[in-house]
Each structure stands twice: as C-alpha cells, then as structure tokens.
Amino acid sequence: DYQRQFVDGARARGVDARTIERVWAMTMSFAGYSFCKPHSASYAQVSFKSAYLRAHFPAEFMAAVISNQGGFYSTFAYLSEARRMGLTVLSPDINASVWAYKGVGTTIRMGFMQMKGIARGFIDRLLEERHRHGVFQSLHDFLTRLNPEQAQTRLLIMAGCFDTIAGEVTRPGLLWRVYADHPTGGISSLKSVAHHTTPLIPTARVLPIPNEYATERLIQHEIELFGFPLRCHPLTLYAKHLQDLQITPATEMAAHIGRRIMMIGWLITEKAASTKHGEPMEFITLEDTTGLYDATLFPEIFQRYGPLLTNERPLLLEGLVEEDSTTTTLTVRHIQVVG
C-alpha cells in the first residue's frame, strides 16, 4: 500500500496531516496521465535531482535555473523566490561577475547577461583580460587595459559594477571621468547610451566628486538596465498608495477560503484559456512581497479588465478565494492598476 507507506514516512518526519493529504492528492492526480513507466521514471529522476539540488545547493541551483532561462517564471520571480529562501542577491561586479548568474554559499551574483545593451563580445574580452592579467584595480586601470567603447563603460558604471573598486568616487563621479575626455552632452536615461561607440582613454585630470544619485534614481537605473529593481521589491515603491488598504498577503490567502478579499500583486505570468463555449478567459500568476499566488479571470471579467493587465505597475485585485483538491485561487471580480 503506497499510500500507507507515504503517510507513515511523512508522519515520521513531522509533516502535519493536512500537508500529507494535500501532497498525496497532488501525487494521485498525476495517475490520470497514464504515462509509461520508463517515461515516468525518467521525469521522477529529474524531479528528485532538482529537489535535492534546491534543498542542499540553493544558490547554485537558482543561479543555474536563471542562467539557462529554465522554468515557467521570469528572472524577477526566481530572484524573489531566492530571497524568500534566505539567499542574498548581489549586483553585477567588474571583478566578481561572469556572463551567467553565479551561486556561492548563500549568495547569488547577477551575471552580465542581465544587463540590457551590454555586448557579449565585449564581456568575453573583459573576462579574458581579467583572467590573463588579474582583477581591475580602478576605473583608470580598466580603461587603460581594455580601451572600451564609451557606451559599454557607461552601462557598467550605471549598473554599479565599479562600486567595489571606486573608493569614495560615486557613480556620477565615475561618469564625470568618462565624460571629461569625450563630452557628448547630458544623458538622462540608459536608452541613449547604446548609440555611443567612442573608445575611451583615461583622463589624468583631477575632477570633483559629485554626490551619489538619490535612491529613486538608482532604482530607475536598475529597472531600465535589469528590467526590475534589484535593491528592493517593486511593490515597496508603491507603499504610500497601499498603506490604508486592507490587503491580504499571498501567504495568508489560504486562510480566507470562501471570503472576498483584496490582494496586491506584480504580474508574473499569463495563460490564455477558453470555456467549453469558446469564450476567452485567463489564468494569471502574481507576486507580492511574501510569495506567489494564482488568480482566475472568467470571460466577463477578462473582457472588462484584460486590457489592464500589465507587468509594469502593481495590480490591485478584489475577488473570492476558492479551493479545489490541490490549489487555492482568487476568482477575480475587480482589477485596478496602482499608481
């Protein structure tokens, strides 16, 4: 009796009865697929290996998933999950980063691959120089050894890649050194960077050190360069809009089955579907600062609010919490874009 063995084993490991029941129900639901044993065994082997790596080498596992663009969710969703697992996500660094994400101990180091506008060939040349002649000691050292294009250097500075070797020089100060020899006018956003390809020669002049960017500006740079803020969860940027609302966090959603609640979320994935009558509807996955949750937009609601779905601003959802044998979902009644 496999169920008896499963239950006894789970109890011996201190798993509560409700969790045992839910996991067994999920396991039994797969029986309906009727896969042949070799197929099932192969996937079971991959599942067990993945579970082992996630449990015992979480940083390396999550870094590999992101680097290989694996899984169902976005990079942002995996990094958020990594933080919930107790891992620290570090920004790209001129001496510590490689092209891909890298996991070590309890940290994940963002790879250069995440930077919009950065050229793979340039990074390959950077890594080769670092491997042959050692780490870069300063921006001056970097410019002297690589004679890089202006645009690529600016992207690295804005991403904070030189922060650990800049000493007291701020990011604006580093950019000032770049502009000093090759003035091209002001630069208000990262979008204007990629069109400048002038090689750089380090300046010997003594330049002033301007103040560091305000936090809001640094976050803006991260969103433009990485696709999401790295120093905080994007929902924290909208705290003032949400402080007076009775919002249920994702981790408490299951405690409100059968009730109508309000939730906030950042859209992670969408899955289009249709009813048996051919009416369009959609399943969506969102994330708040506590975790992921699923929501369902049936045809009438999808027709009304579908055009509002965006992953650029938070979504405020109202709906009914419902549960089937394996999942808890929010059946949406109303959606509002925040901000």
N, C-alpha and C positions, 0 to 999 in steps of 0.2 A: 504494500500500500504506500505509494509515493507520497500521497498527501500526509499520511501519518508520520512518515519519516521527515518530511519537510516541517511540519508543525512541531514535532518533538525537537528537531535540531534548532529551530528558531527560538523556541522557549528556553532551551538550554543556554542560548546566547543572550537571553534577557530581552528579546523582542516582545513588544506588547501584542495582545490578542488581535486588536483592530488592525495593526500593521500587517500581522501574519495573514489575516483574512484577505486584506486588500491585495497583497503581493501574490497570494495564491490565485486569487480571481484573475489578476493580470496574466499570470502564467497559464492558466487554463484557457484564457481567451485565444492564445496562440494555437491551440489544438485545432481550431476551425480552419487553419490554413492547410492542414494535411500535407506538409512538406515531407519529402522522403527523408529517411534517417541520415544519409550522408550530408544532405543539404543542411539539415537542422544541426547536425554535429559540427559542421564547419562554422556556422554562424555562432553556435554556442561557444566554440573555442575562441573566436574573435571577441565575443562579449566578455568572457571570463578574463582574457588577457587585458582587455581595455579596462575592465573594472579593477583588476589588480594594479595596473599602472596608475590609474587615477587615485587609488587609495594609498599607494606606497611611494609614488613619484609624481605628486600632483602638479608641481611646477613644470616639470619636463613634459608631462602628458598634455597639459593645457597649451603649452608653447607649441608642441608638435601639431595639435589639432588646428590651432590658428594658422600656423605657418603653411600647412598643407591645405588650407581652406576646406577642412573637413567638417562634417556635421551639418546640422539643419539651420543653425543660427548664425548671426552676424558676428564679426570680430568683437564689436562692442558688447554683445550679450555674453560671449565667452570670458571677456576680461572682467565683466561684472560678476560672473559666477566665480571666477578665480579669487576675487576679493572676498566674496562670501565664504570661500573655502579657507580664508585666512592668509592668502598669498598677497604679496606686495608687488604692484605693477610699476616698473621703473621706466622712465622716459629714455629715448634713444641717446646714446653717448658715443662721442667720437672715438673713444679708446676701448669701450666695452661692448658695443653693439656689433652684430654681423648683419647680413641681409635678412635672415629669418629671425623669428622670435626665439629667445633662449631662456630655458628654465634652469635655475640653480638653487638648490635648497628650498627656501620659502619665497623666492623672488622670481618674477618673470621680467626679462628685459625686452622692451619693444625693439623689433628689428627695423632696419632702414626701409624694408619693404612697405611699411605702413605709411611712409611719407609721400604725400601727393606731389608729383612733379620731380621727384628725385630720379636720376638716371641710373639704371642697373650697371651700365658700363663704368660710370664714374665711381660707384660704390665698389665695384670689383677692383678698380685701380687703387682706391683708398685702402682697401683691405690688404692688397698685395704690398703696398708701401709700408703699411703698419707691420705686416708680417716680416718683411725683409729688414727694416731699419728701426723697428721699435715704435712705441706709442708716441703720439704727438704731445709736445710739451706746452704748446701755446698756439693761439691763432696764427701768430707770426711764423712759427715752425711749420704749421700746416700749410700756409700759403707758400712758403719757400719751397717745401718739398714736393707739393703737388701742382702748384700754379693752376689752381682750379678755375672753372668758369664762375663768373660773378653770381649767376642765378643759383647755382648749386650751393655755394658758400652761404648765401643769404638764407636759403631753406634750412640748412644745418643750424645756423645761429638761431633762427626763429623757433626751431624745434627744441632748443636747449642743449644741443649736442656738445657745446663747448663749455657748459656751465661748470663742470668739474675741474677745468684747467684754466678758467678765465680769471681766477683770483677775485679781486674786487671790481673787475670790469663787468658792467652789466651787459645785457643783450643789446640795448640801444648803443652802448659804448663800443661793442664789437662791430655793430653795423656801421657806426661812425667811421671806424677804421677802414671798413670796406669802401664806404662812400668817399673817403678822403682822397683817394687816388683816382677813382673813377666815378665822379659825380654824374648821376643820371636823373636827378630830381627826386622828389619825395616818393615814398612807397607806402600806400595806405592799406594794402592788403596783399595776401600771398598770391592772388590771381595775376598780379602784374609782374611777378618775379620771373616766371618761366621764359620770358621773351628776351632776357638779357644774357648774352653768352660771352661777355668780355673776360679774358683771362685776368687774374689779379696778381699784382706784385705788392708785397707788404710795404707799408709806409714806415719811414724812420722818424716821422714827426711825433712830438708829444701832443696828444689830444686830450681834451677834457673827458670826464666820465659822467655822462648824464645819468639821471635816476632810472631805476628799473621800471619797466612797464607796470601799470596798475594790474591787479589780479584779473579784472574784467577783460583787459586787452590780451593778457596771456591766455586766458580761456578761449577768446576769439581766435587767436592764432592756432590753438590746439584743434579747434573744431574745423578750421579751414584746412589745416595740414594733415590731421589724422582722420577726420570725419566725425570726431566726437571729443568731448573734453576729457583729459587724462587726469587732471588734478582733483576732479570731483565728479559725482554723478550729475548728469544734466538736469535732473529734477530739482536738485538743490538750487539751481539758478532761478527757479520759479517759486521759491518758498513763500514770498510775500503774497503771491496770488492764491496760495493754498492754505494759509495759516488759520483762516476762520472756517474752513470746511470740515465736515465730519467724514473723513476719508478712511476707508478700511484698507490696511496694508495687505499685500499678497499673502503673507504668512498667516493671516487671520481669516482669510476668505472662507476656508472650510468650516469655520465655526458659525457661519451665518447662512447655512443651507436653508432655503425656503424663505429668505428675507430679501427685501430690496435694499441695496446698499449703493454707496458711491465709491469709486476707485479712481486712482490716477495711474497713468502708465505711459511709457515710451514704446511706440510700436516697434516690434521686433520682426515679426513675420506675418504674412497674409496667405491664406489658402482659399482660393475661389472654389465654390461648390454650387450645386443646384438642387432644388427639390425634385420629387418624383414627377412634378408637373412642369419641370424645366425652368422654374423661377430662380434667378440668381440670388445667392446668399454668400456669406463668407465666414470663415473661422480665422481669428486673429490671435496672436500671442503678444503680450505686452510685458513690460518690466517696470517695477518700481524699485525703490532702494532696498527692499527686503527680498525680492525674488521675482520669478516669472509667474504669469497666470494666463489662462485661456479665456477667450470671450467669443460669443456667437452672435452674428448679425443675421437674423432671419430676413426673408425677402423684403417685407415692408420697411423694416429698419435699415436694411442695407441700401435700399433705393433712396431713402431720405438722408442717411448720414455717410454713405460710402464715399462721396466726393470729399469729405472732410478728413479722411484717413491720411495721415502724414507721419513721417519719422523725423521731422524737423522741429516739431514742438510737442509738448505733452498733450495727451488726450484725457479729458475728464469724462468718465463713463458712469452712468446710472443703470442698474439692472437687477435682475433676480438671480440669486445664487442657486444653482441646481447641481445635482449629483446623480451620475449613473453608477454602474458597478465598479468603475475604475477611475473616473475623473470627476473633478469639480470645475464647473464653468460658470461664467457670468453671461446670462442671456440679456443682451443689451436692449435698453429701452430709449436711451438718450445719450448723445455724444456732444461734447463741446471741446473746441480747440482752446488751449490755455495760452494767454499772452498775446 
